[in-house]
Amino acid sequence: MAYEFRPVRWVVCGMAEILTPRPAATVMTLRDGPEGFEVLMLRRNLNSDFVGGAYVFPGGGVDEADAGASAQRLALGVNDMVASRRLGLASGGLAYYVACLRELFEEAGLLIACNPDGEPRLFDDGPTIRRMAANRRSVNDGTLGFISMMDREQIHLDLRGLEYAAHWVTPVGPPRRFDTRFFVALAPHGQVATHDAGETVADQWVRPVDALEAHARGELDMILPTIRNLEAIAPFETSRQVLDHVRSLEHIVRVEPRIVERDGEIVILMPGDEGYED
């Protein structure tokens, strides 16, 4: 079906060149609550030049350092060959996994990490919490590299529970485009999520069904990929069920909506909609 286009979210540049989408990764971080599982959502800064004010999952562009030798050395549980095969790439897949967890730390303050022997690393005592908060500020202001921080803390990224869930590409038209891989992961034990007060200005744990209902009431602004991914996980009862379901997926379909004008209105067409191939 065609979806109504919201110009406040994606601005169409009629005469702009077709931009090559930037590789990106985002993660639906889950935890179980008293009334069902919840997903972490962040509100983007209203002044952001991409989906400003929208509620999204932690994520962002894949950086050069995410694909570096140091990042691969510190990644535990998945190597580049396995990651690339899962993502349908010839190589470079591991960078998306690394970017996922880096963005989760930068934007939400959650770090899914383990000791070199694979034992999960806890960050639940006062001095460690304060030190990691300082590390996060340094990473976000650019004075400390994320991989350098991991080296200094003598910890590895724990990719064993990170599962590939969806693949969305920003349609032609907006001034910024992303080729985004969506993942799911369980929230690390004992850590508290907080927005970064820069790129993101609010955070909340919310049941997917409640987020969708709030969006329908106009209370949570969300873009189509966020909505569709929430719809995909909403039927499950626990976070573990979601993870098991995503792990069982054999083929992830690449979804690239198209922006068209119909009867003076801008609409978004999905693959399979009438007129999509035109």
GULO-835156 format. One line per 2 residues: number of its first residue (from 1); their letters; for each residue z, x, y of C-alpha. Coordinates in steps of 0.1 Angstrom, whole numbers. Each point is the difference from the previous one (the first is absolute). Layout:
NUM = a = Z:X:Y ~ ... $
This chain:
1 = ma = 0:0:0 ~ -5:11:36 $
3 = ye = 30:9:21 ~ 5:-6:37 $
5 = fr = -4:32:20 ~ 29:10:22 $
7 = pv = -14:21:28 ~ 35:12:11 $
9 = rw = 1:20:-32 ~ -35:13:-5 $
11 = vv = -22:5:30 ~ -37:-2:-7 $
13 = cg = -21:27:18 ~ -34:-16:-1 $
15 = ma = -20:31:10 ~ 23:26:-15 $
17 = ei = -12:23:-28 ~ 11:-7:-35 $
19 = lt = 30:22:-5 ~ 8:17:-33 $
21 = pr = 34:-13:-12 ~ 29:25:-1 $
23 = pa = 18:4:-33 ~ 34:-16:1 $
25 = at = 29:-10:-22 ~ 27:-27:2 $
27 = vm = 28:-10:-22 ~ 17:-33:-9 $
29 = tl = 36:11:-4 ~ 20:-24:-22 $
31 = rd = 36:-8:-7 ~ 18:-28:-18 $
33 = gp = 21:-24:20 ~ 23:-29:-8 $
35 = eg = -29:-26:3 ~ -28:21:-14 $
37 = fe = -17:33:8 ~ -7:11:36 $
39 = vl = -26:22:16 ~ 5:22:30 $
41 = ml = -21:-9:30 ~ -2:18:34 $
43 = rr = -13:-14:33 ~ -24:23:17 $
45 = nl = 5:9:37 ~ -16:-26:23 $
47 = ns = -17:28:18 ~ -17:14:-31 $
49 = df = -38:1:1 ~ -2:-13:-36 $
51 = vg = 16:-33:-10 ~ 26:2:27 $
53 = ga = 29:-24:-6 ~ -10:-7:-36 $
55 = yv = 24:2:-29 ~ -13:25:-25 $
57 = fp = 12:22:-29 ~ 8:36:7 $
59 = gg = -32:21:0 ~ -26:20:19 $
61 = gv = -28:24:-1 ~ -2:28:-26 $
63 = de = 6:33:17 ~ -16:34:-10 $
65 = ad = 35:13:-10 ~ 3:-29:-25 $
67 = ag = -29:16:-20 ~ 13:36:3 $
69 = as = 11:23:-28 ~ 36:-3:11 $
71 = aq = 0:-37:-2 ~ -15:1:-35 $
73 = rl = 27:25:-10 ~ 28:-23:12 $
75 = al = -14:-32:-16 ~ 17:-9:-33 $
77 = gv = -14:-25:-25 ~ -37:-2:10 $
79 = nd = -25:28:4 ~ -33:-2:19 $
81 = mv = -21:-6:-30 ~ 21:-30:-11 $
83 = as = 3:-14:35 ~ -37:4:7 $
85 = rr = -10:-18:-33 ~ 23:-29:9 $
87 = lg = -15:-3:34 ~ -35:3:-12 $
89 = la = -6:33:19 ~ -15:33:-11 $
91 = sg = 29:19:15 ~ 25:-2:28 $
93 = gl = 19:-30:-14 ~ 34:16:1 $
95 = ay = -1:2:38 ~ 2:-38:2 $
97 = yv = 32:0:-21 ~ 15:27:22 $
99 = ac = -10:-18:32 ~ 17:-32:-13 $
101 = lr = 34:16:-4 ~ -3:21:32 $
103 = el = -8:-31:20 ~ 29:-19:-16 $
105 = fe = 23:28:11 ~ -14:3:35 $
107 = ea = -2:-37:8 ~ 29:-15:-21 $
109 = gl = 23:30:-7 ~ -2:-5:-38 $
111 = li = -7:31:-21 ~ -9:-4:-37 $
113 = ac = 8:35:-12 ~ 15:19:-29 $
115 = np = 14:34:-9 ~ -24:25:-16 $
117 = dg = 13:-11:-34 ~ -10:-36:6 $
119 = ep = 35:-14:7 ~ -2:-25:29 $
121 = rl = 14:15:32 ~ 26:-22:17 $
123 = fd = 5:1:38 ~ 32:-21:2 $
125 = dg = 27:22:15 ~ 7:4:37 $
127 = pt = -12:36:6 ~ -31:-5:-20 $
129 = ir = -9:-32:17 ~ 4:16:34 $
131 = rm = -20:31:-10 ~ -29:-22:-13 $
133 = aa = 0:-21:31 ~ -4:32:20 $
135 = nr = -27:11:-23 ~ -18:-33:5 $
137 = rs = 1:3:38 ~ -14:35:-2 $
139 = vn = -28:-11:-24 ~ -9:-29:23 $
141 = dg = 0:21:32 ~ -22:27:-17 $
143 = tl = 25:29:1 ~ 4:0:-38 $
145 = gf = -26:-6:-26 ~ 8:-26:-27 $
147 = is = -9:24:-28 ~ 20:28:17 $
149 = mm = 30:-23:1 ~ -3:-7:-37 $
151 = dr = -1:37:-7 ~ 30:6:21 $
153 = eq = 20:-28:-17 ~ -12:14:-34 $
155 = ih = -12:-35:-12 ~ -32:-14:-14 $
157 = ld = -18:-33:7 ~ 6:-23:-29 $
159 = lr = -33:-17:-8 ~ 10:-13:-34 $
161 = gl = 8:-35:13 ~ -29:-3:25 $
163 = ey = -27:-24:-12 ~ -35:-7:14 $
165 = aa = -4:-37:8 ~ -29:-7:24 $
167 = hw = -29:15:20 ~ -10:-15:34 $
169 = vt = -25:13:25 ~ 0:-11:37 $
171 = pv = -31:-19:8 ~ -28:13:22 $
173 = gp = 7:-8:37 ~ 35:10:9 $
175 = pr = 3:33:20 ~ 22:15:-28 $
177 = rf = -7:-3:-37 ~ 20:9:-31 $
179 = dt = -8:4:-37 ~ 35:-9:-12 $
181 = rf = 16:2:-35 ~ 30:-22:-5 $
183 = fv = 28:10:-23 ~ 33:-15:-12 $
185 = al = 33:18:-5 ~ 37:-8:-5 $
187 = ap = 22:8:29 ~ 21:32:-5 $
189 = hg = 36:-7:-9 ~ 26:4:27 $
191 = qv = -23:4:29 ~ -3:-23:31 $
193 = at = -34:-8:15 ~ -3:3:38 $
195 = hd = -31:-2:21 ~ -9:31:20 $
197 = ag = 2:-17:35 ~ -34:15:8 $
199 = et = -29:-12:-21 ~ 22:-28:-13 $
201 = va = 25:-20:19 ~ 17:-22:-26 $
203 = dq = 7:-1:-38 ~ 10:-26:-24 $
205 = wv = 3:-6:-37 ~ -16:-34:-8 $
207 = rp = -11:-19:-31 ~ -38:-2:-1 $
209 = vd = 0:-38:-2 ~ 23:-1:31 $
211 = al = -23:24:19 ~ -30:-21:-8 $
213 = ea = 17:-32:11 ~ 12:17:33 $
215 = ha = -36:11:6 ~ -12:-35:-6 $
217 = rg = 25:-12:27 ~ -12:26:24 $
219 = el = 32:21:-1 ~ -14:31:-17 $
221 = dm = -33:14:11 ~ -19:15:-29 $
223 = il = -35:12:-8 ~ -20:-12:-30 $
225 = pt = 6:30:-23 ~ 38:-4:5 $
227 = ir = -2:-37:-8 ~ -21:4:-31 $
229 = nl = 22:27:-14 ~ 31:-21:6 $
231 = ea = -17:-29:-17 ~ -8:22:-30 $
233 = ia = 37:10:-6 ~ 17:-33:11 $
235 = pf = -1:-17:-34 ~ 22:26:-17 $
237 = et = 38:-3:-3 ~ 11:36:1 $
239 = sr = -12:33:15 ~ -3:14:-35 $
241 = qv = -24:-28:-10 ~ -22:9:29 $
243 = ld = 0:36:-9 ~ -8:-7:-36 $
245 = hv = -28:-24:10 ~ -16:26:24 $
247 = rs = 3:27:-27 ~ -20:-22:-24 $
249 = le = -30:-5:23 ~ -30:17:-14 $
251 = hi = -24:-3:29 ~ 7:-2:37 $
253 = vr = -27:-18:20 ~ -11:15:33 $
255 = ve = 3:-27:26 ~ -19:3:33 $
257 = pr = 0:-32:21 ~ -29:-7:24 $
259 = iv = 2:-13:36 ~ -26:-26:9 $
261 = er = -6:-26:27 ~ -5:-36:-10 $
263 = dg = -5:-28:25 ~ 14:22:28 $
265 = ei = 31:9:-20 ~ 9:34:-16 $
267 = vi = 10:-4:-37 ~ 8:25:-28 $
269 = lm = -20:-3:-32 ~ 13:13:-33 $
271 = pg = -21:12:-30 ~ -13:-31:-17 $
273 = de = 0:-21:31 ~ -33:-17:10 $
275 = gy = -19:23:24 ~ 20:31:-9 $
277 = ed = -30:18:-14 ~ -21:-9:31 $
